């Protein structure tokens, strides 16, 4: 049995969790959304400062919630890539300090690998191979999960990530930040077929379209043009219908590519991770599609869709069980391909 305390500070949540293998003993998440809402998005310097102010209390709360002493912790982990450099440094430095102070092994974890492991928290018997549909504010990818630390990206967005598209459309509609939850809520009372919007196909050099890659910048521009035309005509904006049509288009595009990828590679399970995994439209589209194709789809609990430390601890525990640890000289990286995960361990 492996018990890991992990810290996640890659963006705008200060999170600390303790996980025993795939069982969550504690999970603390201090969100910075109220801090960044006034700016319409995450300000890196503000995020780093907020992490510094919050990290010690979050660690203490996680230990108290788990009701464990430090001698029961087997290792300390932290997200080290990708993410905002200043924010990552806060969590990484705290984790290294704890590892030295309590004489524990240290593990640096890839943020995207954490999102893959979020599904394990509710499906502890899940084992590779399976397809991961990772949809967040910074990433939209179809990943072939072969085993711990062994991943192949089969498809991805060529521009905006799905979560980024939600935020930009919300800003366009003056709905505030973050955009995903408010668009999802408005879409519940809108007509998803009110407006025909482009799914963002990627052309192939020899003709046809890429089966797994997609694009959301054209969809975002289409919504902009729609809003401009409606305003020019003097019409009041049907916000709910626009939100529903946009959300349905994103969900349809993601579902179509995920199903095609799973079938082509003979994978019967699609595990969804990242903040957009909480979107009700995507969940409905995927659940309908997998049933029609004799596949299954798994979603993390809503609290583990967005950034959290439990998923980081879960990934670290699996690596530790395989003898993987990181050097205390490990640094942070704003960008690191998921295929390079094993460079983090010795």
N, C-alpha and C positions, 0 to 999 in steps of 0.2 A: 504494500500500500504506500503510495507516494503522495505527500502533502506539500503543495507549493503555494507560496504567497507571491502574487504577481501584481505589477503596477502597469497601468496603461495611461500614457499622457501624450499620445501622438497628435492630438488636435485640441478639442475644446471640452473634453471631459477628464476630470481627475478621478481615476478609478483604481481601486485596490480590492483584490479578492483572494480568498483562500479556497483551494480546490483539492479534494482528496481523490486522485485519479479523475473520475468524471462526475463526482458529486460535489456540488457547491456548498461549502460550509459558511461562507460569508461573501457578500458582494456589496461594495460601497461605490456609488457613482455620484460625484459632485459635478453637476452640469453647469457650464458657463453660458448657456443660451441667453439668459437675461442680460449678461454683460455685453454680449456681442450683438444683440438685437438692434441696439441703437445705431450700429454701424452697417447693418444690412448684411453682415457676413463676419467670418472669423478674422480678427486682427492678430497676427502671430505674436507680436510683442505683448499684447494684453493677455493673450492665452498663457504665455510663459509665466508672466507675473502672477496670474491667478493660480496656476499650478503650484508655484512656490508657496503661496499663502495657504493652500489647502492640503498639500500632500501629507504633512505630519498628522493632522487630524484624521484624514482618511485611513492611514495605516493603523492608527490607534483604534478607530471604529471597527475596522475589519478584524483585528485581533480580538476585540471585545465581543463582537457578534459571533465569532467562531468559538469563543471560550477556550482558546488554546494558549499555551505558553510557547516560548520560542524553541524549546527543546523538542516540540512536536512538529516543527516545520522542517521539512527535508531539504528545501531549496528556495532560492529567491529568484524571481524572473521579472523582466521588464520588456516592454516593446522598445526595439531599437531602430526599426525601419519598417516601412517608409513613414514619413510624416513631417511635421514642422520641426526643424532642427532644435530650436530653443525649447520647445515643449518636450520633445523626446529627451533632451539632456536632463531635464528635471527628474523625470521618472527613472532614467538609467542611473543617474548619480545616486538617487535615493536607494535604489535596489543594490547597487554595488556597495554602498556604505553599510546597509543591513547585512549583506553577505559577509563582509569583512568583520563587522562587529560581532556577529553571531556564529562565525566560522561555518558558513553554509555554502554549498555550490551555487554558482550564479549562471543564469541562462538568459541570453538575449533572444527575443522572439520576433519573428516577422509578423507585422500587423495583419496582413492578408491571410497568413496561415491561421492566425487566431480566429478570423471570421469563418474559416472552414471548420474549425474545431467547435464553434458555437453550437452546431447541430448535435455534437456528441453530448452536450450537457442535458439534452432532453431525450436523446437516443443513444444511451451508453453502449448498446450492443452493435451499433453501426460500425462496419469495417469496410475499408477500401476493397475493390475499386468502386468508385462512384463519380458522378459528375457534380461539380460545385458550380452553381450560378451565383457569382459574387457581385452584388449590386449595392453600391454605396455612393457617397458624395464624391469620392475621388476615383473610384474604379468600377468598371463593368466588364466582367470577364467570365468565360466558360472555361473551367479548369478540370482537367482529368486528374483526379486524385488517385494515385497509384499505391502509395503507402506513405507513412510518416516521413516528411522531408522530400518526397519525390512527386513533383507536380509538373504537368504540361499544360500550358495555356493554349486552348484550341480556338478560341474566338474572343474578341474584345471590341470595345467601341473605338472608332477611329478618331474621336474628338471628345465631346462632353460625356462625362459619366452620367448614368441615369439620375442619381441624386442631385448632381449639379444642374441637370436640365430642369428638375422640379424646382430647385431654388431660383433659377433664372426666370422661369415662367411665372413663379409666384411674385418675384420682384416686378416683372412686367405688368402683372395684374394688381400690383400694389397690395399684396396680401401679407407682406412681412417675411421675416426669417425665423426658423427654417421653413422651406416651402412644402416639403413632403407631407407633413401631417395636415396642414390647412387645406391643401389641394385634395387630399384623400377625403377629408370631411365634407368639403363642398361638392365633391363628385357624387356623394351618396344621393343627392337630390337633383342631380343634373342628368341630361340625356347624353349618353356616350356616343350616340350616332348623330348628334346635332350637327357636327362639322367633320368633314373628311380631311384628315391630316396625314402627311407622309410618314411612313414607318422608318425611313432612313436606310434604304438598301445601299450596299457597297458594290459597285460594278467591278467585274473581273476584266482583265486585259483581253482575254479571248472571247468575251461576250458572257452574258448572264450575270448573276449576282452571287456574292459570297454567302455561303450557307450559315456561317457562324458569326462573322463580323457585322457590326452595325454602326450607325451614326445617329446622333441626336441633335446636331447643330442645325440641320435642315428643318427638323420638327420645331425647334425653338423659333427659327426664323419664320416659319409658317404661322405660328401663333401670333408673332409680332405683326405680320402682314394682316392677319385676320382682325386683330384689335384695331389696327390703323384704319382698315376699311370700314369697320363698324362705326368707329368714331367719326370718320369722314362723312358717312351717311347720316350721322346724327342719331344713331341708335344707341340706346342704353346697353351696356355690355351685359350679356347673359353669362355672368361669371360662373355659375354652377354648370352650365352646358359646356363652356370652354374647358373648365377643369375636368369634367367627366370625359370629354372627347380626347383631351390631351392624355389623361391617365390611361384610358383604354388603349390608345395608340402605343404608348410605352409598354404596357402589359402585353399587348398582342405581339409586338416586335420581340420582346425578350422571350416570351413563351415559344414562339415559332422557332427561334434559333436554338433554344435549349432542348426542345423536343427533337429537332433534326439531329443535333449533336449527339444526344443520348442514344438515339436509334442507330446512327451511323457507326458508333463505337461500341455498340452492344452493351451499354450500361443501363441497368434497370432502375437506378435510383438517382434522383436529382436532389441535392441538398442545397438549399438557398441560404445565403448569408449576406450581411451588410444591412445598413439602415433601410433600404428600399424593400427588404424582405418583409418589413412590417406593413407594406402597402396592401390594402384589401383588394384592390383591383388585380394586382399581380397574383395574389394568392388564389383568387377565384379563377382567373384564366388558366393558371398552371394546374390547379386541381381538376378542372374540367378536361384539360388536354391530356394529362397523364392517365386519367381513367379511360379515355378513348384509345390510348396506345399501350395499355397493359404495363404502365410504369408506375412508380410511386414518387411522390415529392415530399420532402421533409423541410419543415421550417423551424428555426429556433423559437423559443418563447419570445414574446415581444420585447421583454426587458434585455434580452441578449442579442437582439438584432443590431441595435446601435452600439457604439464603442463601449466596451466594458472590459474589466480585468479578468473575469472568470474564464473567458475564452482564451486569454493569453496564458493563464495558469494551466488550463486543460492541455493546451499544446505543449507547454513546458514540461508537464508531468509525463507526457508520452515520450518526449525526447529524453528526459532523464532516465526513464525506465529502460531506454536503449543504450544508456551509457554516454549520452551526449551532454556536454557542459560547455560553457563559454568562458573565454579568457576575461579577466578583469580589465584588460586593455582594450576590449571591444568598444568601438565608438558608435555613433549614430549616423544614419544615412537618410537623406531626404527621399532618395529613390533607390530601390533595390528590387530587381526582378525576382519573382517568386521562385524561379528555377534555381536561384542562388542561395536558397535557404541554408543549405548545409555548410556554407562558408562561415556561418555564425557559430559553428560548433567545432570542438576539437575532440 
